[in-house]
């Protein structure tokens, strides 16, 4: 029996790869990915802490909107107080409705990552011309509103079609976050040349942890700490990427914010923090591209 294969990359066990350091001799690259998402009122797709109601479902729409009205500002302030950079996986619809958020991101000099037009739709539901139009419209909106176009992309709901990496490469993207297959960046094939995959945390992610698996905020805080400590230990043998994925309407809630703050304070005050590169996925991608051929899997 031969299993279907995507053809995007070959199997590469971590222990067989060349060793290297992150900038400054660091061994663990750490980043925070903040999902900044906007949803259609009356839509049927969206995160929920309870059950979805029949449209227009104001309860769940308003709960998500809390993240943009309240939660994100707490997260901005926390990152400021701890001196942490942020990477914003941002729907282009936010640029139409929330100019104050865009201004704060610019003031912090944070990275923006393309995240579709809205999380009320998925790329995997579209044909190729429609998906190409989604990528183009979202990219143009971010570039016009921010003054710089995004280099990286993660699809809404981490959803892809069979041609998504091809379309992203052709749209000028240099890396994507949709393939959580590794703890190091790796190169993927497209019909127009290679694109880099940067590790994205599908499990150390507040939404599936607390909304899908119904784990507590204290569980999530301990998960962050355990993930960081263990990856820092493992990074002695191979340089790794440790990302934390957050959503404004999840950890922006005060009782969850308290646990996020606890975990991040632990990390920034860690006795081995001199081995950690506090960075963003775009900087990880740029550094990976600068390494000699053969260093990064697939190169």
Backbone torsions as a table, in degrees:
resi	resn	phi	psi	omega
1	UNK	NA	130.9	176.0
2	UNK	-110.9	120.4	-179.5
3	UNK	-76.5	146.6	173.0
4	UNK	-59.9	145.4	-179.2
5	UNK	-132.7	145.7	-177.8
6	UNK	-74.7	-25.3	179.5
7	UNK	75.0	8.4	-176.5
8	UNK	-83.0	-29.6	-179.6
9	UNK	-160.7	162.3	179.4
10	UNK	-99.7	161.2	176.0
11	UNK	-63.2	134.4	-179.4
12	UNK	-145.5	101.7	178.6
13	UNK	-68.7	139.6	-174.3
14	UNK	-57.0	-39.5	-172.6
15	UNK	-69.2	-15.8	-179.3
16	UNK	-89.2	-5.0	-173.7
17	UNK	-86.6	155.3	175.9
18	UNK	-63.8	148.4	175.9
19	UNK	-82.4	152.5	173.0
20	UNK	-159.0	168.3	175.0
21	UNK	-110.3	152.8	166.6
22	UNK	-75.8	170.8	-178.1
23	UNK	-51.5	141.7	178.7
24	UNK	72.2	17.0	-179.2
25	UNK	76.0	13.7	179.3
26	UNK	-70.6	156.6	-178.1
27	UNK	-114.5	-23.7	-179.1
28	UNK	-123.8	121.6	173.8
29	UNK	-90.7	124.2	-176.5
30	UNK	-119.4	130.7	176.6
31	UNK	-142.1	155.4	175.1
32	UNK	-110.0	124.9	177.1
33	UNK	-106.8	113.5	179.6
34	UNK	-102.8	115.8	177.6
35	UNK	-81.1	116.9	-178.1
36	UNK	-111.5	99.5	-166.1
37	UNK	-122.5	143.6	177.1
38	UNK	-122.2	146.7	-173.3
39	UNK	-129.2	150.7	178.5
40	UNK	-74.7	133.9	173.5
41	UNK	-70.4	129.7	-177.4
42	UNK	88.2	-0.8	178.0
43	UNK	-73.8	166.1	-176.7
44	UNK	-109.8	5.8	-178.0
45	UNK	-122.3	128.6	178.2
46	UNK	166.8	156.9	176.1
47	UNK	-63.4	153.8	178.8
48	UNK	-154.3	140.3	175.8
49	UNK	-85.2	-9.5	-179.8
50	UNK	-131.0	-131.7	176.9
51	UNK	-106.5	150.3	175.1
52	UNK	-68.5	139.7	175.7
53	UNK	-100.7	170.3	176.6
54	UNK	-66.8	147.4	178.4
55	UNK	-55.7	142.0	11.7
56	UNK	-87.5	-2.1	173.6
57	UNK	51.3	61.0	-176.4
58	UNK	-63.1	-30.1	-178.3
59	UNK	-59.0	-51.3	-176.9
60	UNK	-75.3	-36.0	175.7
61	UNK	-60.1	-46.9	-177.3
62	UNK	-65.9	-37.6	177.4
63	UNK	-61.0	-41.2	177.3
64	UNK	-67.4	-39.9	-177.9
65	UNK	-67.2	-24.8	175.1
66	UNK	-53.8	-35.6	-178.7
67	UNK	-61.4	-37.6	-179.8
68	UNK	-82.4	-31.3	-177.6
69	UNK	-81.9	-33.8	-172.1
70	UNK	-129.5	-56.2	-169.0
71	UNK	-58.2	-44.1	-175.0
72	UNK	-63.0	-31.5	-178.2
73	UNK	-70.0	-33.3	174.3
74	UNK	-67.1	-39.0	-179.4
75	UNK	-68.9	-41.8	173.6
76	UNK	-54.3	-49.9	-176.9
77	UNK	-63.9	-38.1	178.6
78	UNK	-64.7	-46.1	179.2
79	UNK	-61.7	-39.7	176.5
80	UNK	-60.5	-46.1	-175.3
81	UNK	-66.3	-28.8	-178.2
82	UNK	-97.8	-3.6	-179.5
83	UNK	68.4	33.6	-176.7
84	UNK	-102.3	135.3	172.3
85	UNK	-74.4	158.4	177.0
86	UNK	-127.6	149.7	168.3
87	UNK	-117.5	126.9	-173.6
88	UNK	-104.8	112.7	174.4
89	UNK	-86.1	97.2	-160.0
90	UNK	-119.0	130.0	171.5
91	UNK	-67.6	139.5	179.3
92	UNK	-66.3	-22.4	177.9
93	UNK	-61.9	-26.1	177.9
94	UNK	-61.8	-31.3	-179.6
95	UNK	-69.6	-23.2	177.3
96	UNK	-80.3	-30.5	-166.3
97	UNK	-114.2	-22.7	-169.7
98	UNK	-131.0	67.5	-177.1
99	UNK	-62.0	-27.2	-179.9
100	UNK	-65.9	-34.7	177.3
101	UNK	-66.0	-45.0	178.8
102	UNK	-59.4	-42.5	-179.7
103	UNK	-63.0	-39.9	-179.7
104	UNK	-68.2	-39.6	177.3
105	UNK	-61.3	-44.6	178.4
106	UNK	-62.2	-43.1	-178.4
107	UNK	-62.7	-33.4	178.6
108	UNK	-82.9	-8.3	-176.3
109	UNK	58.1	37.0	178.6
110	UNK	-80.1	163.8	177.1
111	UNK	-84.5	143.5	169.0
112	UNK	-108.8	140.2	177.8
113	UNK	-121.2	131.5	178.0
114	UNK	-59.4	131.7	-177.8
115	UNK	-138.8	37.3	177.1
116	UNK	76.8	-172.3	179.2
117	UNK	-85.3	-41.7	-177.8
118	UNK	-160.7	153.3	173.8
119	UNK	-85.2	17.0	169.6
120	UNK	-90.7	9.4	176.2
121	UNK	-146.4	162.3	179.7
122	UNK	-129.5	138.8	177.2
123	UNK	-62.4	-35.0	-177.0
124	UNK	-62.9	-12.5	179.2
125	UNK	-91.0	-0.5	-168.7
126	UNK	-108.8	155.8	169.3
127	UNK	-81.8	172.1	-172.0
128	UNK	-61.6	-47.0	178.7
129	UNK	-61.5	-37.7	180.0
130	UNK	-68.8	-38.4	178.3
131	UNK	-67.7	-41.4	177.9
132	UNK	-60.7	-38.5	178.6
133	UNK	-66.9	-40.9	176.8
134	UNK	-58.1	-49.4	-179.1
135	UNK	-60.9	-44.1	-178.6
136	UNK	-64.1	-45.8	-177.9
137	UNK	-64.9	-43.4	-180.0
138	UNK	-65.1	-43.1	-178.8
139	UNK	-64.2	-45.3	-179.2
140	UNK	-62.6	-39.5	179.9
141	UNK	-65.0	-44.9	179.5
142	UNK	-65.9	-41.9	-179.0
143	UNK	-64.8	-41.5	-179.6
144	UNK	-70.0	-39.1	-176.2
145	UNK	-80.3	-22.3	-173.6
146	UNK	-109.7	-17.3	-178.4
147	UNK	83.1	-1.1	176.7
148	UNK	-150.0	138.7	-179.6
149	UNK	-84.6	148.0	178.7
150	UNK	-69.2	147.2	176.6
151	UNK	-94.7	-24.6	-175.3
152	UNK	-118.8	161.6	-176.4
153	UNK	-142.0	140.1	162.8
154	UNK	-135.3	124.3	-176.0
155	UNK	-68.7	149.9	172.2
156	UNK	-53.9	131.0	-177.8
157	UNK	64.9	15.8	-176.4
158	UNK	51.0	44.6	-175.9
159	UNK	-103.4	137.0	178.8
160	UNK	-134.8	159.3	163.5
161	UNK	-99.2	-177.3	179.2
162	UNK	-68.6	-15.4	-175.4
163	UNK	-115.8	8.8	-176.1
164	UNK	-56.4	-50.0	179.1
165	UNK	-58.7	-35.0	177.6
166	UNK	-63.8	-46.3	-178.6
167	UNK	-65.4	-37.7	179.4
168	UNK	-66.3	-44.1	177.1
169	UNK	-59.7	-44.2	-178.2
170	UNK	-69.6	-22.9	177.0
171	UNK	-86.2	0.6	175.8
172	UNK	97.3	9.0	178.4
173	UNK	-79.4	143.4	-178.8
174	UNK	-104.1	-18.0	176.8
175	UNK	-150.7	161.3	177.0
176	UNK	-138.3	162.0	-175.8
177	UNK	-119.0	11.4	-170.3
178	UNK	-80.2	-10.3	-171.6
179	UNK	-117.9	89.9	-176.9
180	UNK	-81.4	62.1	-172.7
181	UNK	-103.1	0.4	-169.1
182	UNK	-157.5	167.8	172.0
183	UNK	-105.7	3.9	171.8
184	UNK	-128.2	156.7	170.7
185	UNK	-61.9	154.0	173.3
186	UNK	-149.8	155.6	-177.9
187	UNK	-87.2	139.0	175.9
188	UNK	-116.8	148.5	177.0
189	UNK	-84.5	143.6	167.0
190	UNK	-134.4	170.6	-178.8
191	UNK	-70.7	-9.5	179.9
192	UNK	-119.1	15.6	179.8
193	UNK	117.6	177.0	-172.6
194	UNK	-75.6	150.9	171.2
195	UNK	-132.9	145.3	-174.7
196	UNK	-91.8	135.7	171.0
197	UNK	-97.4	124.7	176.2
198	UNK	-104.8	134.5	-177.6
199	UNK	-57.0	135.5	176.8
200	UNK	-126.0	138.9	-173.9
201	UNK	-84.2	97.7	179.8
202	UNK	-75.6	-25.3	-179.6
203	UNK	-102.2	-39.9	176.7
204	UNK	-82.8	70.3	-166.8
205	UNK	-145.8	120.7	-170.5
206	UNK	-63.1	-32.9	-175.5
207	UNK	-68.1	-57.7	177.8
208	UNK	-64.2	-31.9	-179.2
209	UNK	-64.2	-52.3	-170.4
210	UNK	-98.9	-19.6	179.9
211	UNK	-101.5	-35.5	-178.7
212	UNK	-92.0	-49.4	-177.6
213	UNK	-90.0	-5.8	176.1
214	UNK	58.5	34.9	173.2
215	UNK	-82.6	160.0	-173.4
216	UNK	-82.2	166.4	175.1
217	UNK	-63.2	-36.1	177.4
218	UNK	-67.2	-34.3	173.9
219	UNK	-60.8	-45.1	-177.5
220	UNK	-63.6	-41.5	177.6
221	UNK	-59.6	-44.7	179.7
222	UNK	-68.6	-34.4	176.4
223	UNK	-60.8	-44.1	178.6
224	UNK	-59.8	-47.8	-178.4
225	UNK	-63.3	-45.9	-179.2
226	UNK	-64.9	-41.4	178.6
227	UNK	-61.3	-47.1	-179.1
228	UNK	-62.4	-50.0	-178.1
229	UNK	-60.1	-44.1	-176.2
230	UNK	-71.0	-40.1	178.6
231	UNK	-69.0	-33.2	175.7
232	UNK	-63.7	-40.1	175.9
233	UNK	-63.8	-48.7	-178.7
234	UNK	-64.9	-27.3	-176.7
235	UNK	-70.1	-10.1	173.7
236	UNK	-64.5	-27.0	-178.0
237	UNK	-97.4	-26.1	-179.6
238	UNK	-157.1	139.0	178.8
239	UNK	-67.2	136.3	-172.9
240	UNK	-131.1	166.7	175.7
241	UNK	-117.3	124.7	177.3
242	UNK	-116.4	107.6	178.3
243	UNK	-108.6	151.8	174.2
244	UNK	-123.8	126.9	-178.5
245	UNK	-103.9	129.6	-175.7
246	UNK	-129.7	153.9	174.7
247	UNK	-125.8	138.0	-173.8
248	UNK	-59.2	-35.3	-175.6
249	UNK	-87.0	-5.7	178.6
250	UNK	-98.4	-72.4	-178.4
251	UNK	-76.5	-5.4	171.6
252	UNK	-73.2	-14.3	175.2
253	UNK	-70.8	135.5	-170.5
254	UNK	-53.7	-43.8	-176.0
255	UNK	-69.3	-29.1	175.3
256	UNK	-81.1	-37.0	176.2
257	UNK	-54.9	-41.6	-179.1
258	UNK	-58.8	-38.7	-178.8
259	UNK	-77.3	-34.5	174.0
260	UNK	-62.7	-46.5	179.6
261	UNK	-57.4	-43.4	179.2
262	UNK	-58.9	-46.4	-177.4
263	UNK	-67.5	-42.7	-178.1
264	UNK	-70.4	-35.3	174.8
265	UNK	-62.1	-39.5	176.7
266	UNK	-59.4	-43.7	-176.3
267	UNK	-68.2	-48.1	-175.6
268	UNK	-70.4	-20.3	179.0
269	UNK	-100.3	9.8	-175.4
270	UNK	-64.6	142.8	-177.5
271	UNK	-65.4	-21.0	179.4
272	UNK	-107.4	24.5	-176.6
273	UNK	-64.1	-17.0	178.5
274	UNK	-70.0	-10.5	175.1
275	UNK	-94.1	1.7	-173.0
276	UNK	-110.3	132.9	173.6
277	UNK	-98.4	106.6	178.0
278	UNK	-84.0	112.6	-163.7
279	UNK	-148.1	-162.3	178.2
280	UNK	-135.2	157.4	-176.6
281	UNK	-60.9	-32.5	177.8
282	UNK	-63.7	-35.9	177.8
283	UNK	-72.4	-34.9	174.2
284	UNK	-61.9	-45.7	-179.5
285	UNK	-62.8	-44.6	-178.7
286	UNK	-62.4	-41.7	-180.0
287	UNK	-67.5	-40.7	178.9
288	UNK	-60.8	-39.4	178.9
289	UNK	-66.0	-25.1	-177.2
290	UNK	-82.6	-10.7	-176.1
291	UNK	-77.1	154.6	-179.2
292	UNK	-59.1	147.2	176.9
293	UNK	-53.8	140.0	-178.3
294	UNK	93.8	-11.0	-179.7
295	UNK	-77.6	-47.5	-179.8
296	UNK	-91.2	133.9	-178.2
297	UNK	-54.0	132.7	178.8
298	UNK	92.1	-5.2	-179.6
299	UNK	-89.8	NA	NA
